[in-house]
Amino acid sequence: MAELEGKSALVTGAGVGIGRAIALTMADQGARVVVADLNEETAQETATLIREAGGDAHTFVADVSDEQRVSAMVEFTVKTFGSLDVACNSAAVSRGSGPIHTFDKAVFDQTLDLCLTNTFLCMKYEIEAMLEQTSGGSIVNISSNASLRGQPYNTAYAAAKSGVNLLTKSAAAEYGHKGIRINAVSPGVIRTPGVEKYFAEQPKIAEGLKQSAVMRRLGEPSEIAEAVCFFASDRASFITGQLLSVDGGGAIK
C-alpha cells in the first residue's frame, strides 16, 4: 500500500544505514524524496536506488549542523516538490567515547552539535516551511535507546539523544494545533555499516550487544524505516509527541 503517495519528503543522513533505509521505504510507499547527506557519493547512490525502483528522488549535500545549509536544504525541497509534507531527521555522528573525567570538552560540544543542535536546526526550518502550508506536516526524529537509561562511556551521545527526545515532545506541544505532528523513533542495536565495523573492532562487546534485545537478535535498518513511515503516514494522524523504541525489547530488560 502506497501510504505516502503524493507526499514530499526530506530525509537527512540518507546516504547510508538507517537513513538510507528510511529514504528507500518512503519512496516505496509513494513519497517523492530529497536525499540529504554530507557525502555526495552515498547520497547519489541512495537516489539512484530509488529511481531504479521507479521512484522520484533528488539529492542535496549538507552538513546539517550548518544553519545556512539547513535553510537551503529545506528551501530546495519546497522548490523541487512544491511542499514539505514529511521530514525525518536521521543525521547524527557521535564523536569520541570514554569516561567523563577524561572526556575533552571540544569533543563533547561537537557531539552535541552533530546529534542535537543539528536536529533543532532542521526542525526550525522544516516547521517554518510546514506552517506556510494548509496541510501541516509530519516530522520524525531519530533518537537512540542510549537516551533512555544512559550508556557508560558514551555519555555525550546519550545526553544529546536525550535532548532530542524532549525537543520532540516540546515542539509537538507547540505545533500540534497547527497540524504539525512531531514524533521520534528510538532504535536499539541495528545492523548498520557503522555497527558492523564496531563489532569487528570490539568482538567481546559485540556479543553482549547482540543479546541486549529480548528477541536475541540485531534489528535491521528496514525495521526502523517502517516505524518512521508509520509516524509519517495518515495512520498516525492522532499521534504526536511520542517516542517509540524499536529495539526488540531491549528497553524493557
LUMVOPA-788616 format. One record per residue: z, y, x of N, C-alpha, C in turn; residue in three letters; residue number from 0. Coordinates in steps of 0.001 Angstrom, whole numbers, always signed. Each point is the difference from the previous one (the first is absolute). Layout:
REM LUMVOPA-788616
     nc3     nc2     nc1    cac3    cac2    cac1     cc3     cc2     cc1 rest  nr
       Z       Y       X       Z       Y       X       Z       Y       X  ala NUM
...
REM end
This chain:
REM LUMVOPA-788616
     nc3     nc2     nc1    cac3    cac2    cac1     cc3     cc2     cc1 rest  nr
      +0   -1188    +843      +0   +1188    -843      +0   +1246    +884  met   0
    -912    +950    -293    -108   +1217    +804    +967   +1052    -547  ala   1
   +1254    -149    +353   +1040    +848    -582      -7   +1427    +535  glu   2
    -719    +242   +1100     -93   +1348    +551   -1422    +554    -141  leu   3
    -757    -568    -902   -1390    +406    -202    -103   +1504    -269  glu   4
    -862    +663    +776    -240   +1425    -204   +1003    +918    +652  gly   5
   +1036    -551    +611   +1016    +836    +629    -377    +291   +1457  lys   6
    +384   +1163    +457    -199    +361   +1401   +1310    -175    +741  ser   7
     -68    -605   +1176   +1217    -363    +725     -78    +441   +1452  ala   8
   +1160    +299    +535    +175    +333   +1412   +1041    -938    +575  leu   9
    -337    -671   +1090    +949    -903    +659    +113    +409   +1458  val  10
   +1206    +347    +446    +210    +334   +1408    +401   -1251    +782  thr  11
    -271     +12   +1293    +274   -1184    +811    -836   -1177    -424  gly  12
   -1213    +274    -512    -816   -1045    -627    -904    -731    +980  ala  13
    +147    +278   +1297    -857    -647    +976    +374   -1431    +315  gly  14
   +1263    -354    -161    +460   -1343    +367   +1123    -451    -925  val  15
    +319   -1273     +85   +1209    -560    -607    +166    +274   -1481  gly  16
   +1202    +436    -347    +342    +233   -1405    -889   +1079    -606  ile  17
    -224   +1084    +735    -833   +1073    -514   -1415    -458    -313  gly  18
    -575    -806    +892   -1341    -542    -260      +0    -869   -1242  arg  19
    +979    -863    -139     +79    -874   -1173    +101    +820   -1282  ala  20
    +752   +1089     +37    +132    +855   -1181   -1344    +629    -362  ile  21
    -690    +541   +1006   -1304    +614    -253    -985   -1012    -568  ala  22
     -37   -1205    +568    -918   -1033    -468    +319    -427   -1428  leu  23
   +1271    -141    -303    +394    -444   -1340    -260   +1081   -1027  thr  24
    +263   +1249    +358    -315   +1096    -930   -1487     +30    -315  met  25
    -814    -160   +1035   -1446      -2    -206    -423   -1187    -861  ala  26
    +600   -1152    +250    -309   -1198    -776    +353    +192   -1473  asp  27
   +1003    +841    -266    +400    +272   -1374    -722   +1213    -592  gln  28
   -1021    +469    +702    -872   +1007    -584    +157   +1419    +488  gly  29
    +954    +256    +880    +219   +1368    +478   -1025    +386   +1062  ala  30
    -300   +1286     +48    -745    +584   +1112   +1042    +443   +1018  arg  31
    -182    -341   +1253   +1087    +129    +975    -381    +853   +1204  val  32
    +891    +933    +339     -62    +667   +1298    +917    -764    +943  val  33
    -582    -547   +1030    +722    -768   +1011    +406    +966   +1105  val  34
   +1275    +314     +73    +492    +959    +996    +773    -725   +1082  ala  35
    -303    +336   +1245    +696    -619   +1116    -180    +872   +1240  asp  36
    +918    -143    +941    -112    +721   +1269   -1123    -572    +854  leu  37
    -265   -1286    -180   -1018    -706    +789   -1314     -48    -791  asn  38
   -1002    +734    +470   -1269     +73    -722    -685   -1359     -79  glu  39
     +77    -777   +1065    -681   -1297     +34    +541    -952   -1050  glu  40
   +1321    -129     -75    +578    -930    -976    -175    +512   -1427  thr  41
     +28   +1331    -177    -260    +560   -1327   -1404    -358    -464  ala  42
    -958    +124    +907   -1379    -345    -332    -128   -1491    -319  gln  43
    +738    -834    +708     -37   -1441    -267    +477    -288   -1424  glu  44
   +1091    +653    -404    +508    -200   -1361   -1012    +476   -1031  thr  45
    -563   +1188    +218    -986    +540    -935   -1218    -903    -100  ala  46
    -416    -557   +1122   -1152    -908      -6    +287   -1247    -821  thr  47
   +1197    -545    +141    +381   -1170    -792     -46    +318   -1494  leu  48
    +433   +1194    -372     -28    +402   -1410   -1439    +122    -487  ile  49
    -831    +640    +789   -1398    +194    -409    -742   -1340     -87  arg  50
    +264    -886    +942    -660   -1305     -13    +373    -810   -1241  glu  51
   +1177    +290    -543    +437    -687   -1222    -463    +734   -1260  ala  52
    -776   +1065    +199    -546    +730   -1143    +800   +1197    -436  gly  53
   +1001    +397    +790    +845   +1130    -350    -471   +1312    +594  gly  54
    +730   +1060    -316    -308   +1358    +448   +1130    +465    +904  asp  55
    -308    +267   +1259   +1037    +412    +958    -534   +1053    +951  ala  56
    +870    +935    +344    -282   +1021   +1005   +1174     +15    +970  his  57
    -239    +437   +1207   +1073     +40    +998    +391   +1430    +320  thr  58
   +1242    +145    +427    +490   +1290    +475    +980    -273   +1135  phe  59
    -254    +618   +1144    +862    -193   +1165   +1096   +1054     -23  val  60
   +1250    -455     +14   +1105    +954     -92   +1272    -547    +618  ala  61
    +681    +854    +729   +1398    -205    +368    +799    +634   -1129  asp  62
    +642    -830    -818    +641    +535   -1194   +1359    +643    +272  val  63
    +342    +162   +1288   +1140    +849    +335    -461   +1423    +305  ser  64
   -1303    +229     -91    -611   +1315    +226    -330    +602   -1365  asp  65
    +720   +1049    -367    -132    +550   -1352   -1419    +456    -315  glu  66
    -670    +609    +950   -1360    +471    -250    -956   -1155    -302  gln  67
    +169   -1102    +732    -858   -1160    -245    +318    -652   -1350  arg  68
   +1269      +4    -363    +371    -559   -1301    -620    +822   -1122  val  69
    +103   +1311    +111    -603    +881    -997   -1505    -250     -96  ser  70
    -653    -108   +1149   -1448    -236     +21    -344   -1366    -581  ala  71
    +842    -995    +251    -216   -1355    -502      +4     -33   -1525  met  72
    +983    +642    -596     +83     +27   -1460   -1159    +812    -578  val  73
    -315   +1117    +631   -1125    +816    -450   -1303    -801     +63  glu  74
    -176    -772   +1060   -1193    -848    +141     -88   -1009   -1138  phe  75
   +1116    -611    -339     +20    -997   -1073    -424    +618   -1320  thr  76
    +576   +1162    -316    -319    +669   -1271   -1462    +440     -34  val  77
    -488    +527   +1114   -1404    +429     +46    -951   -1183     -98  lys  78
    +373   -1110    +605    -865   -1180     +17     -69    -678   -1362  thr  79
   +1149    -150    -662     +60    -762   -1239    +229    +855   -1249  phe  80
    +359   +1277    +193    +238    +870   -1146   +1432     +21    -487  gly  81
    +816    -892    +534   +1407     -66    -409    +767    -864    +993  ser  82
   +1314     +12    -139    +863    -926    +739    +925    -645   -1015  leu  83
    -314   -1222    -367    +768    -692   -1037   +1128    -848    +559  asp  84
    -252    -591   +1172    +954    -931    +603    +109    +289   +1485  val  85
   +1216      +7    +522    +198    +143   +1446   +1040   -1009    +454  ala  86
    -283    -643   +1109    +982    -895    +621    +246    +461   +1421  cys  87
   +1231    +351    +273    +386    +488   +1325    +580   -1159    +804  asn  88
    -899    -619    +775    +357   -1204    +740    +192    +254   +1489  ser  89
    -585   +1077    +522     +23    +250   +1447   +1427    +199    +509  ala  90
    +351    -734   +1036   +1311    +144    +636     -30    -676   +1358  ala  91
    +690    +591    +956    +103    -573   +1341   +1426    +161    +484  val  92
    +622   -1091    +378   +1345     +56    +569     -93    +143   +1515  ser  93
    +710    +953    +545     -22    +245   +1437   +1316    -439    +629  arg  94
     -34   -1073    +736   +1174    -409    +762   +1028    -759    -809  gly  95
    +880    -678    +703   +1098    -742    -605   +1111    -126   +1030  ser  96
   +1182    -343    -468   +1127    -160    +907   +1281    +536    -589  gly  97
   +1121    -166    +698   +1290    +490    -480     -15   +1519    -171  pro  98
    +733    +480    -995     +21   +1436    -285    +436    +813   +1211  ile  99
    +994    -502    +744    +537    +822   +1090    -975    +140   +1171  his 100
   -1078    -792     -19   -1001    +127   +1058   -1307    +613    -509  thr 101
     -30    +319   -1287   -1247    +438    -619    -292   +1447    +353  phe 102
   -1229    +242    +408    -415   +1348    +381    -275    +833   -1256  asp 103
    +528   +1220     -43    -170    +842   -1179   -1470    +278    -297  lys 104
    -793    +203   +1029   -1419    +289    -220    -688   -1165    -692  ala 105
    +373   -1221    +361    -589   -1179    -623    +486    -126   -1445  val 106
   +1283    +292    -210    +553     -15   -1357    -746   +1001    -880  phe 107
    -165   +1209    +496    -694   +1042    -758   -1444    -397    -293  asp 108
    -646    -625    +970   -1380    -405    -189    -118   -1063   -1084  gln 109
    +954    -925     -34     -16   -1025   -1036    +167    +616   -1380  thr 110
    +886    +977    -113    +159    +694   -1280   -1299    +692    -404  leu 111
    -666    +629    +953   -1274    +671    -285   -1043    -978    -502  asp 112
     -46   -1193    +625   -1067    -950    -276    +310    -961   -1144  leu 113
   +1228     +31    -516    +373    -923   -1072    +580    +689   -1239  cys 114
    +457   +1239    +137    +587    +719   -1130    -683   +1337    -241  leu 115
     -41    +855   +1020    -607   +1316    -186   -1460    -124    -396  thr 116
    -698    -973    +573   -1407    -188    -371    -154    -357   -1480  asn 117
    +932    -783    -527     -47    -350   -1425    +245   +1231    -858  thr 118
    +958    +824    +408    +242   +1263    -701   -1255    +870     -20  phe 119
    -665    +121   +1166   -1191    +850     +68   -1103    -533    -916  leu 120
    -203   -1305     +24   -1017    -584    -875    +335    +262   -1464  cys 121
   +1245    -233    -375    +398    +226   -1391    -170   +1462    -391  met 122
    +322    +894    +899    -113   +1429    -295   -1401    +352    -476  lys 123
   -1002    -450    +731   -1372    +363    -336    -590    -898   -1083  tyr 124
    +433   -1247     -65    -452    -879   -1082    +495    +512   -1347  glu 125
   +1276    +368     -54    +566    +515   -1242    -678   +1301    -403  ile 126
    -237    +867    +963    -678   +1265    -280   -1356    -255    -662  glu 127
    -746    -975    +530   -1304    -335    -589    +155    -588   -1396  ala 128
    +986    -867    -183    +188    -642   -1294    +463    +976   -1069  met 129
    +737   +1029    +394    +458   +1005    -961   -1160    +796    -581  leu 130
   -1102     +37    +711   -1175    +733    -471    -851    -828    -952  glu 131
    +389   -1242    -235    -720    -906    -886    +774    -184   -1300  gln 132
    -682    -140   -1077    +682    -267   -1271    +481   -1445     -78  thr 133
    -582    -855    +843    +316   -1432     -59   +1203    -403    +838  ser 134
    +566    +935    +781   +1123    -362    +868    -443    -930   +1114  gly 135
    +818   -1000    +299    -359    -923   +1068   +1152    -924    +341  gly 136
    -249    -879    +955   +1007    -961    +443     +36     -27   +1524  ser 137
   +1199    +100    +559    +209     -75   +1444    +900   -1193    +293  ile 138
    -397    -785    +983    +821   -1131    +438    +261    +148   +1494  val 139
   +1259     +76    +362    +395     +72   +1406    +371   -1387    +508  asn 140
    -288    -240   +1266    +399   -1272    +608   +1286    +220    +785  ile 141
   +1042    -676    -436   +1303     +59    +662    +150   -1228    +894  ser 142
   +1193    -528    +106    +269   -1200    +797   +1367    -542    -371  ser 143
    +141   -1315     +58   +1325    -575    -248   +1015    +398   +1067  asn 144
    -474    +528   +1123    +933    +527    +996    +821   +1143    -574  ala 145
    -511    +642   -1052    +699   +1140    -604   +1135    -417    -919  ser 146
     +39   -1260    -379    +947    -432   -1026   +1375    -340    +545  leu 147
     +34    -633   +1182   +1289    -418    +573    +167    +471   +1433  arg 148
    -974    +770    +486     +12    +366   +1409    -614   -1117    +821  gly 149
    -313    +327   +1226    -603    -998    +892    +446    +289   +1420  gln 150
    +843    -857    +565    +507    +254   +1351   -1125    +214   +1003  pro 151
    +200    +974    +874    -932    +330   +1084   -1329    +573    -499  tyr 152
     -68    +267   -1293   -1193    +628    -573    +435   +1132    -922  asn 153
   +1032    +713    +441    +688    +974    -837    -892   +1139    -452  thr 154
    -818    +534    +883    -832   +1146    -353    -966    -369   -1127  ala 155
    -626   -1145    +123    -947    -448   -1021    +717    -255   -1326  tyr 156
   +1143    -681     +58    +752    -293   -1219    +439   +1288    -687  ala 157
    +466    +965    +783    +438   +1275    -562   -1178    +754    -620  ala 158
   -1142     -20    +684   -1182    +693    -518    -455    -614   -1327  ala 159
     -34   -1319     -66    -451    -649   -1229   +1023    +159   -1124  lys 160
   +1276    +100    +340    +997    +316   -1013    -271   +1378    -591  ser 161
    -416    +919    +866    -396   +1322    -471   -1193     -53    -942  gly 162
    -952    -890    +297   -1160    -176    -878    +444    -430   -1400  val 163
   +1011    -855     -75    +491    -467   -1296    +502   +1158    -858  asn 164
    +831    +864    +588    +543   +1110    -775   -1018   +1101    -210  leu 165
    -923    +154    +920   -1114    +920    -206    -792    -436   -1235  leu 166
    -225   -1297    -106    -717    -554   -1149    +737    +277   -1302  thr 167
   +1291    -304     -24    +774    +164   -1233    +139   +1476    -392  lys 168
    +242    +854    +984    +166   +1426    -295   -1297    +599    -536  ser 169
   -1108    -332    +646   -1286    +531    -439    -375    -537   -1378  ala 170
    +333   -1255    -254    -285    -578   -1318    +731    +770   -1090  ala 171
   +1242    +385    +283    +777    +771    -974    -583   +1395    -203  ala 172
    -582    +567   +1038    -579   +1336     -92   -1291     +25    -808  glu 173
    -823   -1038    +138   -1362     +90    -520    -325    -980   -1120  tyr 174
    +971    -766    -445    -267    -945   -1080    -506    +680   -1266  gly 175
    +560   +1154    -326    -424    +698   -1221   -1373    +645    +151  his 176
    -528     -11   +1226   -1341    +520    +250   -1059   -1114      -3  lys 177
    +439   -1214    -293    -938   -1119     -55    -295    -635   +1346  gly 178
    +844    +285    +996    -184    -599   +1329   +1106   -1025    +221  ile 179
    -386   -1238    +169    +953   -1074    +252     +72    -256   +1503  arg 180
   +1224    -175    +519    +193    -209   +1437    +959   -1163    +203  ile 181
    -487   -1041    +645    +790   -1202    +248    -148    -422   +1460  asn 182
    +750   -1014    +395     -87    -507   +1370     +59   -1516      +5  ala 183
    -696    -582    +958     +47   -1445    +238    +655    -222   +1355  val 184
    +948    -930     +31    +764    -279   +1213    -341   -1401    +511  ser 185
    -862     -98   +1003    -367   -1329    +516   +1131    -637    +807  pro 186
     +32   -1323     -67    +831    -759    +921    -805    -263   +1265  gly 187
    +121   -1194    +556    -745    -337   +1211   -1389    -484    -409  val 188
   -1002    +774    +375   -1374    -238    -439    -867    -366   +1205  ile 189
    -928    -913    -210    -862    -485   +1066   -1102   +1034    +296  arg 190
    +331   +1005    +791    -960   +1008    +433    -295    -212   +1487  thr 191
   -1051    +616    +531    -267    -114   +1436   +1180    +459    +855  pro 192
    +683   +1058    -437   +1151    +485    +752   +1142    -994     +26  gly 193
    +261    -631   -1131   +1064   -1006     -75    -369   -1231    +815  val 194
   -1242    -422     -64    -435   -1163    +781    +159    +266   +1497  glu 195
    -330   +1202    +417    +159    +359   +1410   +1477     -15    +398  lys 196
    +843    +521    -885   +1439     +17    +265    +543   -1429    +108  tyr 197
    -457    -878    -880    +441   -1394     +35    -399    -667   +1312  phe 198
   -1190    +314    +479    -463    -581   +1263    +859    +459   +1168  ala 199
    +466   +1236     -81    +824    +562   +1078   +1457    -432    -109  glu 200
    +458    -265   -1231   +1409    -344    -241     +89   -1281    -843  gln 201
    -361   -1148    +559     -52   -1233    -799   +1340    -419    -593  pro 202
   +1100    +293    +669   +1313    -385    -535    +339    +808   -1249  lys 203
    -343   +1293     +18    +253    +857   -1161    -936    -385   -1141  ile 204
   -1192    -424    +350   -1013    -309   -1003    +486   -1027   -1010  ala 205
    +615   -1086    +486    +415   -1057    -916   +1046    +497    -986  glu 206
    +926    +829    +479   +1019    +554    -894    -598    +881   -1077  gly 207
    -977    +802    +373    -641    +876    -975    -793    -806   -1019  leu 208
    -630   -1066    +442    -751    -840    -924    +922    -641   -1037  lys 209
   +1251    -220    +383    +956    -620    -903    +795   +1021    -805  gln 210
    -302   +1294    +181    +783   +1044    -668    -260     +57   -1502  ser 211
   -1127    -522    -446    -302     -38   -1426    +486   -1315    -589  ala 212
    +510     +45   -1215    +453   -1242    -631   -1181    -918    -292  val 213
   -1207    +549     -17   -1193    -818    -203    -459    -662   +1294  met 214
    +674    +318   +1123    -215    -660   +1292   -1435    +118    +520  arg 215
    -572   +1182    -166   -1315    +248    +563    -197   +1501    +171  arg 216
   -1024    +353    +757    -382   +1397    +130    -793    +434   -1226  leu 217
     +70   +1295    -294    -858    +550   -1032   -1379    +303    +561  gly 218
    -964    +125    -876   -1353    +352    +393    -292   +1441    -424  glu 219
    -812    +741    +767    -335   +1376    -378    -539    +100   -1423  pro 220
    -744    -988    -439    -564     +32   -1353   +1085      -3   -1069  ser 221
   +1153    -580    +309   +1089     -38    -979    +648   +1367    -158  glu 222
     +27    +773   +1077    +455   +1385    -103   -1021    +814    -789  ile 223
   -1271    -241    +286   -1065    +733    -678     +40    -206   -1505  ala 224
    +290   -1202    -438     +48    -270   -1440   +1104    +811    -668  glu 225
   +1150    +115    +666   +1101    +784    -554    -367   +1475     -72  ala 226
    -650    +495   +1053    -425   +1400     +20    -976    +273   -1140  val 227
    -949    -891    -178   -1008    +204   -1040    +601     -94   -1399  cys 228
   +1029    -798    -163    +706     -13   -1285    +591   +1369    -284  phe 229
    +727    +563    +959    +578   +1329    -186   -1083   +1045    -275  phe 230
   -1149    -149    +638   -1072    +975    -147    -697    -103   -1350  ala 231
     +80   -1150    -624    -766    -256   -1219    +743    +481   -1244  ser 232
    -732      -8   -1117    +590    +406   -1273   +1008   -1018    -519  asp 233
     +37   -1188    +594   +1030    -977    -396   +1392    +518    +326  arg 234
     +85    +916    +969   +1288    +567    +394    +169   +1409    -546  ala 235
    -602    +273   -1140     -52   +1366    -538   +1368    +592    -337  ser 236
   +1020    -830    -179   +1349    +509    -316    +979    -304   +1134  phe 237
    -524    -143   +1210    +833    -302   +1162    -142   +1109   +1028  ile 238
   +1109    +594    +383     -12    +993   +1071   +1365     +36    +667  thr 239
     +11    +401   +1254   +1258    +103    +748    +593   -1327    +412  gly 240
    -823   -1045     +64    +515   -1336    +290    -387    -466   +1398  gln 241
    +859    -851    +563    -226    -638   +1296     -70   -1504    -228  leu 242
   -1145    -582    +289    -207   -1429    -213     -65    -721   +1334  leu 243
    +938    -926    +231     -19    -814   +1215    -961   -1165    -204  ser 244
    -962     -99    +898    -934   -1128      -4    +274    -736   +1305  val 245
    +905    -965     -73    +597    -529   +1217    +371   -1477     -69  asp 246
    -496    -704   -1012    +354   -1412    -118   +1474    -239    -214  gly 247
    +701   +1008    -522   +1423    -135    -246    +892    +363   +1160  gly 248
    -568    +596   +1041    +804    +344   +1171   +1146    +946    -298  gly 249
    -200    +907    -943   +1028   +1017    -288   +1207    -566    -737  ala 250
    -107   -1211    -557   +1119    -549    -763    +851    -944    +827  ile 251
    -390    -261   +1262    +763    -954    +827   +1311    +653    +464  lys 252
REM end
